[in-house]
Amino acid sequence: MAAVSIRNISDEVHRALRVRAAHHGRSTEAEIRDIIERAVRPPERVKLGTFLFGLGREIGLTNEDVACIEQGRDRTPVEPVSFAE
């Protein structure tokens, strides 16, 4: 896993982080990880599977439609790309 160092945090911000961490019952480091995680990956983001499911429902895709698509799929194993000449 990657490591990040954050320099020049004011004493006031550091103190607030420690208080917030204690309130949530975790270390300051764990609190900072949680804050960053929520900032860059908010829980309300739409995930691909959820989006595709909603799209299918929106256009009226039925289980029979999905079965027809599955029958027509090419199930030949994919050959890996070779970059050697």
NORQUI-V379557 format. One record per pair of residues at least 24 apart in sequence whose ideal C-beta (glycine too) atoms are under 6 Angstrom apart, sorted by the first residue. I is the first residue (numbers start at 1). GAP is how many residues later the second one is. If there is no record, write none. Layout:
# NORQUI-V379557
I,GAP
I,GAP
This chain:
# NORQUI-V379557
none
